[in-house]
Amino acid sequence: MMSFWSLRCAVQAVRAGEVIAYPTEAVFGLGCDPFNEEAVL
């Protein structure tokens, strides 16, 4: 489970156009703002 501060940092990073990594059941996933072209590329 993510802590409040971890989630807050992740939200700030995504809003800043950065890519984040997050754990899933087996591997790490990558996430970004899908509407930010620079983040997706």
Contacts in CASP RR format, 6 or more apart in sequence:
PFRMAT RR
TARGET T0000
AUTHOR 0000-0000-0000
METHOD contacts of the structure
MODEL  1
MMSFWSLRCAVQAVRAGEVIAYPTEAVFGLGCDPFNEEAVL
2 10 0 8 1.000
10 20 0 8 1.000
10 22 0 8 1.000
13 19 0 8 1.000
13 20 0 8 1.000
14 20 0 8 1.000
14 31 0 8 1.000
14 32 0 8 1.000
14 33 0 8 1.000
14 39 0 8 1.000
15 33 0 8 1.000
17 32 0 8 1.000
17 33 0 8 1.000
17 36 0 8 1.000
17 38 0 8 1.000
17 39 0 8 1.000
18 32 0 8 1.000
18 39 0 8 1.000
19 30 0 8 1.000
19 31 0 8 1.000
19 32 0 8 1.000
19 39 0 8 1.000
20 30 0 8 1.000
20 31 0 8 1.000
20 32 0 8 1.000
21 28 0 8 1.000
21 29 0 8 1.000
21 30 0 8 1.000
21 31 0 8 1.000
22 28 0 8 1.000
22 29 0 8 1.000
22 31 0 8 1.000
23 29 0 8 1.000
32 39 0 8 1.000
32 40 0 8 1.000
33 39 0 8 1.000
34 40 0 8 1.000
END
